[in-house]
Amino acid sequence: SKVSNNSFVISTFEKNESSVYFKLGESGKLSKDSIGTEKEFLDSMEPMKEKVAELAKLNVDLIFPQGAPPFMLIGYRGEEAIVRSLEEKHGIPIVTSGMTQVEALRVLGIKRMIGITYFQGELNQKFAQYFTDAGFEVLGMEGIPVAFTEAGRLSYQEVYAFSKKLYL
């Protein structure tokens, strides 16, 4: 039986997500002590695949494993391969945060971009590479200096002010 004709389920890797319809579960979520490391994000991939299988059993129309870092860290092509494999295995379309960002940039005709994250250092380099591999010229990928556990509290005004200070 299908959940509904227009159903979709959102799961998340992040603990402060407010729009969660089906929680990924503690085994696949970052813990309350998480500091947002590459290892933490990569370790979430296997539990995510298990949760995708659970969601597929509900016969939903679309699965959206939310959270850009894990997929971006495995790279644009790596993400494509995992998504394709899961779609073939379960017969349900899957879309990721990175995929939606890439599609939005393409629809807007963006060729060159600057990215703002709440991460620092090497993670941002890997995020930049993801977008480069997706066909964009990445002019910069900068992180707002904020603790990972506080990133969900950033307002759009703070993000804009940071962006303006750096690039305008």
FENUR-V184621 format. One record per backbone hydrogen bond with DSSP energy under -1.0 kcal/mol. CO is the residue of the C=O (numbers start at 1). NH is the residue of the N-H. If there is no record, write none. Layout:
co=[CO;CO]
nh=[NH;NH]
This chain:
co=[4;9;10;10;11;13;25;25;31;37;38;39;42;44;45;46;47;48;49;50;51;52;53;55;56;62;63;64;64;68;69;75;76;77;78;79;80;81;82;83;84;85;86;87;93;96;97;98;99;100;101;102;103;104;105;106;111;113;115;117;120;121;122;123;124;125;126;127;128;129;130;131;132;137;140;142;144;147;148;150;151;155;156;157;158;159;160;161;162;163;164]
nh=[7;64;21;22;66;30;28;29;34;41;42;43;45;48;49;50;51;52;53;54;55;56;57;58;59;9;95;11;66;72;73;79;80;81;82;83;84;85;86;87;88;89;90;91;63;100;101;102;103;104;105;106;107;108;110;109;137;139;142;144;123;125;126;127;128;129;130;131;132;133;134;136;135;113;115;117;146;150;151;153;154;159;160;161;162;163;164;165;166;167;168]
